[in-house]
Amino acid sequence: MKYQVLGLSSNLMNGEEREKISSQFINDLEVGTGISMEWVLDPQEFSEDAVPLIFIQTGGTEGKFLELFDQMPKPTLLLTHGAMNSLAASLEILSYLHQRGSKGEVIHGEQEYIKTRLINLQKIIKARSALSKAHLGVIGNPSDWLIASQVHKETAKKKLGCEIIDIPIGELIQLSAKDYIGEDPLIEQLRHKPFAPKELQKALNIYGALRTIKDQYELTGLTVRCFDLLAPLQSTGCIGLALLNALGIPSACEGDVAALISMMILQLLLGEPGFMVNPARINVKQNCMVVAHCTLPLNMGGDYQLTTHYESGIGVAVDGHLPEGKAMIFKVDASLERYFLSEIEIVANFSERNLCRTQIEIKLKEDVGYFLNEPCGNHHIVTLEHNPSLIHDFMESLKSGDFMS
């Protein structure tokens, strides 16, 4: 998604100097961001597949902006530099926008800040666009214990624009009767792990069934009432979900739609999967906690082993080890209005018998008391990527109704 730049300047300023400064400024941003910057001469040239920027090249441009106000994109992004009274004019224009009940932002500062802001804005707009077209499949109903995590279809449509599609669990069970044979490198890696081939094949059959349902319903992401697979299939969805997430298809356990949407947001903004975890125990004094689950994305972290699903003792689950170091934990609640985000440090990996199979200890930057006083449900999402400002900006854009915080 490119940027389109409409320049506004005053005839009082030296034209040659103005064009030299402006061209260099935009060229530097294009190189620094890696995003195409295309000049336009009129607001009517702005296209739907681009982000419009109003470049205030000089002072004395307020009147020109006023003449074009009705044609200007809303919200209005005002790009400025540090010469020719560019910033001064932008502040007057932004004040006018606010007086008229319109939203806007002055993008100004050191070069690195401007580049980062433009990159983040592009990611936010692309993510919002993708979510507005998303089809999220709920295979079976949310698990009975998720009493605070059920997202209403109307809420998802209003807040994000996405569709939630209910799919009978029976379809997944029926499709899982067919043996799945795949040549994906991740599957070949699985087949070389020491585990009962028959049990692994049953787990891969569930994966194949999930892929079929994804294609049939044209799903962007999915969540499964996975405990309903235990009796009829004598297996679990852990491997299927771990594979889908590794392939960039957000997939959550237990029919948890709020967790799925949280995973979708991280995938779209950061380009990496999230690990859906259960908080297991908290150390308030040290601001640490242990989190665990059985379905770590196979491309997330280091080596892993195959074992059984924790609660049932059957199926195939992932016992993985995540790299120690900086990461984040994130969750949106069922209202899609409140969220929790904290930078974390992964400080240890465990292999305890009485927890879900992939287990890590994390130290939080935010107060761990959040979990004891006002959590956004049980499940939270750990990502190895580290860009908290981008996530905050995106969530604030949801609250404000546009792409700007």
Secondary structure, DSSP 8 states (H G I E B T S, - for coil): -EEEEEEE--TTS-HHHHHHHHHHHHHHHHHHH---EEEESSGGG--TTEEEEEEE-SSS-HHHHHHTGGGS-SSEEEE--SSTTHHHHHHHHHHHHHHTT--EEEE-SSHHHHHHHHHHHHHHHHHHHHHHT-EEEEES---TT-TT----HHHHHHHT--EEEEE-HHHHHHHTTS------HHHHHHHTSSS-HHHHHHHHHHHHHHHHHHHHTT-SEEEE-GGGGHHHHSS-SHHHHHHHHHTT--EESTT-HHHHHHHHHHHHHHSS--EEEEEEEEETTTTEEEEEES---TTSSS-EEEE--TTTS-S-EEEE---SEEEEEEEE-TTSS-EEEEEEEEEEEE--TTS-SEEEEEEESS-THHHHHS-S-S-EEEES---HHHHHHHHHHHHHTSS--
